């Protein structure tokens, strides 16, 4: 075969390949959501004269073609494997693996975001809690990078500075340090969140600081569904599935849970969510704006108001042993300006429990 013939053959093969991909892209059914990445995919952009002239249309069209590319997940897996094994990269789109634990770099520390979070907490305190008999507490949940990033050569925030900034901005609350009770083993390997069965000592320490006793006597149950966390899909590597364990006892089984957002009674552990797209959402049905848990067994009328993010969904049930009622509030979905419609602040313990991931993105709070 002559050199000219070879070039013609290669050109024809590439043309057929590219033509096939193009036809596949145009003929492929449009996906609006990626289950593996847990995010919405870009759809075909709106066409307008202004967007075409400004170049915005082509930018959005490029994002659309990347998200709707045929065999996209297969190419993502190939790209991820090549990045680590062949090219020796230490991370893939800021996601890295250390000893089987997947994490995503959270850097740099965004002081403006921390100030935004502290401002929201301060607003709540000044408007609803000041000059009342409520007792305010604050605790920070470190993300996985706290344990993995710096010592393994990845970009890392100065966590001690983050803690100090937040403590300085929230002196109206008593700070509860839980960092010494946590290790990387307390978190899922493929997800952002911590493992409920590892939090008994954490819940006990927070409860002790707030003046309630939590015995921590539970039966551990294991979900049959294999668990693949959010980082698993984003990294696109084939790693072992995990198991979700959850804690139960007579009290938890009899608690009444109400979801104000959807006006319905729910279970502490939502088994429909457990076998859905994100099994972690089994804990109190995921990130809901306003939820109450009522304990039929506890004596007295002691209540807890818990301002939280998604980490709070799994630890909140462990506090109920010490309280008649717990009210969970997520101000990423419920504006603090409207709290008086739902909650009367009087004689409760109030705990602000937030992960560093949310604090460093305080702009997500309403």
C-alpha positions as CSV (number, residue, x, y, z in Angstrom):
1,X,0.0,0.0,0.0
2,X,1.4,3.4,-1.0
3,X,1.7,6.3,1.3
4,X,-0.9,8.2,-0.6
5,X,-3.3,5.2,-0.2
6,X,-2.7,5.0,3.5
7,X,-3.4,8.7,3.9
8,X,-6.7,8.3,2.0
9,X,-7.7,5.3,4.1
10,X,-6.9,7.1,7.4
11,X,-8.8,10.2,6.2
12,X,-11.8,8.2,5.2
13,X,-11.9,6.3,8.5
14,X,-11.7,9.5,10.5
15,X,-14.4,11.1,8.3
16,X,-16.7,8.1,8.9
17,X,-15.9,8.2,12.6
18,X,-16.6,11.9,12.9
19,X,-19.7,11.7,10.8
20,X,-21.0,8.8,12.9
21,X,-20.4,10.8,16.1
22,X,-22.2,13.8,14.6
23,X,-25.2,11.7,13.6
24,X,-25.2,10.0,17.0
25,X,-25.1,13.4,18.7
26,X,-28.0,14.8,16.6
27,X,-30.0,11.5,16.8
28,X,-29.4,10.9,20.5
29,X,-32.2,11.5,23.0
30,X,-31.4,14.6,25.1
31,X,-30.6,14.0,28.7
32,X,-31.6,16.6,31.2
33,X,-29.8,15.1,34.2
34,X,-26.7,13.1,34.9
35,X,-27.3,10.5,37.6
36,X,-23.6,9.7,38.0
37,X,-22.6,13.4,38.4
38,X,-25.7,14.4,40.3
39,X,-26.2,17.5,38.2
40,X,-28.4,19.0,35.5
41,X,-27.0,18.8,32.0
42,X,-27.0,21.8,29.6
43,X,-29.8,21.8,27.1
44,X,-30.0,23.4,23.7
45,X,-29.7,27.2,24.2
46,X,-32.2,29.7,23.3
47,X,-31.5,31.4,19.9
48,X,-31.7,35.1,19.7
49,X,-30.1,37.9,17.7
50,X,-28.5,39.4,20.9
51,X,-27.0,36.1,22.1
52,X,-25.6,35.3,18.6
53,X,-24.0,38.7,18.2
54,X,-22.5,38.7,21.8
55,X,-21.1,35.1,21.4
56,X,-23.2,33.9,24.3
57,X,-25.1,31.5,22.1
58,X,-21.9,29.7,20.9
59,X,-20.6,29.4,24.5
60,X,-23.8,27.8,25.6
61,X,-23.9,25.7,22.5
62,X,-20.5,24.3,23.3
63,X,-21.5,23.5,26.8
64,X,-24.6,21.8,25.4
65,X,-22.6,19.6,22.9
66,X,-20.2,18.6,25.6
67,X,-23.0,17.5,28.0
68,X,-25.0,15.7,25.2
69,X,-22.1,14.0,23.5
70,X,-22.8,10.3,22.6
71,X,-21.2,7.7,24.8
72,X,-20.2,10.6,27.1
73,X,-19.9,8.5,30.3
74,X,-17.7,6.0,28.5
75,X,-15.4,8.8,27.3
76,X,-15.3,10.3,30.8
77,X,-14.2,7.0,32.3
78,X,-11.5,6.6,29.6
79,X,-10.3,10.1,30.1
80,X,-10.2,9.7,33.9
81,X,-8.3,6.4,33.7
82,X,-5.8,7.8,31.2
83,X,-5.2,10.9,33.4
84,X,-4.3,8.8,36.5
85,X,-2.6,5.7,35.0
86,X,-1.0,6.9,31.8
87,X,-0.3,10.6,32.3
88,X,0.4,10.3,36.1
89,X,-1.9,13.2,37.0
90,X,-2.6,13.6,40.8
91,X,-6.1,14.8,40.2
92,X,-8.9,14.9,37.7
93,X,-10.8,18.2,37.5
94,X,-9.7,18.9,41.1
95,X,-10.9,15.4,42.3
96,X,-8.3,13.1,43.8
97,X,-8.0,9.7,45.5
98,X,-6.0,8.9,48.7
99,X,-6.1,5.4,50.2
100,X,-9.5,4.8,48.5
101,X,-11.0,8.0,49.7
102,X,-12.2,10.4,47.0
103,X,-12.2,14.1,47.7
104,X,-12.5,17.3,45.7
105,X,-10.1,20.2,46.5
106,X,-11.8,23.1,48.3
107,X,-9.5,26.1,47.7
108,X,-9.0,28.9,48.5
109,X,-10.7,30.0,51.6
110,X,-13.4,32.6,50.6
111,X,-13.5,35.1,53.4
112,X,-16.4,37.0,51.9
113,X,-18.4,33.8,51.9
114,X,-17.5,33.1,55.6
115,X,-18.6,36.7,56.4
116,X,-21.9,36.1,54.5
117,X,-22.6,32.9,56.6
118,X,-21.7,34.7,59.8
119,X,-23.9,37.7,58.9
120,X,-26.9,35.3,58.3
121,X,-26.3,33.7,61.7
122,X,-26.0,37.1,63.3
123,X,-29.2,38.3,61.7
124,X,-31.1,35.2,63.1
125,X,-29.6,35.8,66.6
126,X,-30.4,39.5,66.6
127,X,-33.9,39.3,65.2
128,X,-35.2,36.2,67.0
129,X,-33.0,35.1,69.9
130,X,-31.5,38.1,71.6
131,X,-33.1,38.9,74.9
132,X,-34.9,35.5,74.9
133,X,-34.1,32.5,77.0
134,X,-32.7,30.5,74.1
135,X,-29.1,29.2,74.3
136,X,-27.1,29.4,71.1
137,X,-24.3,27.0,70.1
138,X,-22.1,26.7,67.0
139,X,-20.1,23.8,65.6
140,X,-18.2,23.3,62.4
141,X,-18.0,20.0,60.5
142,X,-14.6,19.7,58.6
143,X,-14.8,18.3,55.1
144,X,-12.6,15.4,53.9
145,X,-9.8,17.8,52.7
146,X,-9.2,18.7,56.4
147,X,-7.8,15.1,56.8
148,X,-6.4,14.5,53.3
149,X,-5.3,17.5,51.3
150,X,-2.3,19.2,52.7
151,X,-0.4,16.2,53.9
152,X,-0.8,14.6,50.5
153,X,0.3,17.6,48.5
154,X,-3.0,19.0,47.4
155,X,-4.2,22.6,47.6
156,X,-5.8,23.1,50.9
157,X,-7.5,25.9,52.9
158,X,-6.1,27.0,56.2
159,X,-8.7,25.3,58.2
160,X,-7.5,26.8,61.5
161,X,-7.9,30.3,60.1
162,X,-11.4,29.3,58.8
163,X,-12.4,28.1,62.3
164,X,-10.9,31.3,63.9
165,X,-12.7,33.6,61.5
166,X,-16.0,32.0,62.1
167,X,-15.5,32.0,65.9
168,X,-14.6,35.7,65.9
169,X,-17.7,36.5,63.9
170,X,-20.1,34.4,66.0
171,X,-19.1,35.3,69.6
172,X,-22.8,35.5,70.5
173,X,-22.7,31.6,70.4
174,X,-20.8,29.0,72.4
175,X,-18.5,27.2,70.1
176,X,-18.3,23.3,70.3
177,X,-15.2,21.8,68.8
178,X,-15.7,18.4,67.3
179,X,-12.7,18.1,65.1
180,X,-10.7,16.0,67.6
181,X,-13.5,13.4,67.6
182,X,-13.4,12.9,63.8
183,X,-11.0,11.0,61.5
184,X,-11.2,10.3,57.7
185,X,-12.7,6.9,58.6
186,X,-15.8,8.7,59.8
187,X,-16.6,9.7,56.2
188,X,-17.8,7.8,53.1
189,X,-15.0,7.0,50.7
190,X,-17.0,8.0,47.6
191,X,-19.1,10.8,49.0
192,X,-18.8,14.2,50.8
193,X,-20.8,13.1,53.9
194,X,-20.0,11.5,57.2
195,X,-21.2,8.1,58.3
196,X,-24.1,8.1,60.8
197,X,-22.9,5.0,62.7
198,X,-19.6,6.8,63.4
199,X,-21.2,9.9,65.0
200,X,-22.4,8.5,68.3
201,X,-19.5,10.1,70.2
202,X,-19.9,13.4,68.3
203,X,-23.6,13.6,69.1
204,X,-22.8,12.7,72.7
205,X,-20.2,15.5,73.0
206,X,-22.5,18.1,71.4
207,X,-25.3,17.0,73.7
208,X,-23.1,17.2,76.8
209,X,-22.1,20.7,75.9
210,X,-25.8,21.6,75.5
211,X,-26.7,20.0,78.8
212,X,-28.5,16.9,77.6
213,X,-27.5,13.2,78.1
214,X,-27.4,10.9,75.0
215,X,-26.8,7.3,75.9
216,X,-26.1,6.2,72.3
217,X,-27.7,2.7,72.5
218,X,-28.6,1.7,69.0
219,X,-29.1,-1.2,66.7
220,X,-27.0,-0.9,63.5
221,X,-28.7,-1.8,60.3
222,X,-27.2,-2.0,56.8
223,X,-28.9,-0.9,53.6
224,X,-28.8,-3.7,51.0
225,X,-28.5,-1.1,48.2
226,X,-24.8,-0.5,47.2
227,X,-23.9,3.1,47.7
228,X,-21.9,5.2,45.1
229,X,-21.4,8.7,46.4
230,X,-21.3,12.0,44.5
231,X,-17.6,11.9,43.9
232,X,-17.8,8.4,42.4
233,X,-19.7,9.7,39.5
234,X,-17.7,12.9,39.1
235,X,-14.4,11.0,39.1
236,X,-15.6,8.4,36.7
237,X,-13.3,5.6,38.0
238,X,-14.4,2.1,38.8
239,X,-14.0,1.9,42.6
240,X,-15.7,-0.5,45.0
241,X,-19.3,0.3,46.2
242,X,-19.9,1.2,49.8
243,X,-22.6,0.2,52.2
244,X,-24.8,2.7,54.2
245,X,-25.4,1.8,57.9
246,X,-28.1,3.4,59.9
247,X,-28.9,3.5,63.6
248,X,-32.3,2.7,65.1
249,X,-33.9,2.0,68.5
250,X,-37.3,2.1,70.0
251,X,-37.3,5.9,70.3
252,X,-36.4,6.5,66.7
253,X,-38.9,4.0,65.5
254,X,-41.7,5.9,67.3
255,X,-40.7,9.4,66.6
256,X,-43.1,11.6,64.5
257,X,-41.4,13.5,61.7
258,X,-43.1,16.2,59.7
259,X,-42.0,17.8,56.4
260,X,-43.4,21.4,56.3
261,X,-42.1,22.0,52.8
262,X,-44.3,19.3,51.3
263,X,-46.9,19.2,54.1
264,X,-46.5,15.5,54.9
265,X,-45.5,13.0,57.6
266,X,-42.3,11.3,56.8
267,X,-40.1,8.6,58.3
268,X,-36.7,9.3,59.9
269,X,-35.3,6.9,57.3
270,X,-36.9,7.2,53.9
271,X,-36.5,3.8,52.3
272,X,-37.8,5.0,48.9
273,X,-34.9,7.5,48.8
274,X,-32.6,4.8,50.1
275,X,-33.1,2.9,46.8
276,X,-33.1,6.0,44.7
277,X,-30.4,8.0,42.9
278,X,-28.7,9.2,46.1
279,X,-29.0,6.8,49.0
280,X,-27.7,9.4,51.5
281,X,-31.0,11.2,51.1
282,X,-32.7,8.4,53.1
283,X,-31.7,10.4,56.2
284,X,-34.8,12.6,56.9
285,X,-35.6,12.6,53.1
286,X,-32.6,14.7,52.2
287,X,-32.2,18.5,52.2
288,X,-35.6,19.9,53.2
289,X,-36.2,23.5,54.3
290,X,-38.1,22.7,57.5
291,X,-38.6,19.5,59.4
292,X,-39.7,18.6,62.9
293,X,-38.9,15.4,64.9
294,X,-41.0,14.7,68.0
295,X,-40.0,12.2,70.7
296,X,-43.0,10.5,72.5
297,X,-40.8,9.1,75.3
298,X,-38.7,11.9,76.7
299,X,-39.9,13.6,79.9
300,X,-40.0,17.4,80.0
301,X,-40.4,19.9,77.2
302,X,-36.8,20.6,76.2
303,X,-36.5,21.5,72.5
304,X,-33.7,22.0,70.0
305,X,-33.7,24.2,66.9
306,X,-31.0,22.9,64.5
307,X,-29.8,25.2,61.7
308,X,-28.1,22.8,59.4
309,X,-26.9,21.6,55.9
310,X,-27.1,18.1,54.5
311,X,-24.6,16.8,57.1
312,X,-27.3,17.5,59.8
313,X,-29.7,15.0,58.3
314,X,-27.8,12.0,59.6
315,X,-26.8,13.3,63.0
316,X,-30.1,15.0,64.0
317,X,-31.9,11.7,64.9
318,X,-29.1,11.0,67.4
319,X,-30.0,14.2,69.3
320,X,-33.7,13.3,69.8
321,X,-33.0,11.1,72.8
322,X,-32.4,14.3,74.8
323,X,-35.3,16.5,73.4
324,X,-39.0,16.5,73.2
325,X,-38.8,18.2,69.8
326,X,-36.2,19.0,67.2
327,X,-36.8,21.6,64.5
328,X,-34.4,21.4,61.6
329,X,-34.0,24.5,59.4
330,X,-32.0,24.8,56.2
331,X,-31.6,28.5,55.3
332,X,-30.3,27.6,51.9
333,X,-34.0,27.0,51.1
334,X,-35.9,29.0,53.8
335,X,-35.1,32.7,54.2
336,X,-34.3,33.8,57.7
337,X,-36.6,36.7,57.2
338,X,-39.6,34.3,57.2
339,X,-38.7,32.2,60.3
340,X,-41.2,33.8,62.6
341,X,-44.0,32.3,60.5
342,X,-42.9,28.8,61.6
343,X,-40.8,29.0,64.8
344,X,-41.2,30.8,68.0
345,X,-37.8,31.2,69.7
346,X,-38.2,30.8,73.4
347,X,-36.5,28.5,76.0
348,X,-34.9,26.3,73.3
349,X,-31.3,25.2,72.6
350,X,-30.3,26.5,69.2
351,X,-27.4,24.8,67.4
352,X,-25.8,26.1,64.2
353,X,-24.1,23.0,62.7
354,X,-22.5,23.5,59.3
355,X,-19.8,21.9,57.2
356,X,-16.8,23.9,55.9
357,X,-18.0,23.2,52.4
358,X,-21.2,25.2,53.0
359,X,-19.5,27.9,55.1
360,X,-16.9,28.5,52.3
361,X,-19.9,29.1,50.0
362,X,-22.0,31.2,52.3
363,X,-23.6,32.9,49.4
364,X,-25.8,29.8,49.1
365,X,-27.6,31.0,52.3
366,X,-30.7,33.1,51.8
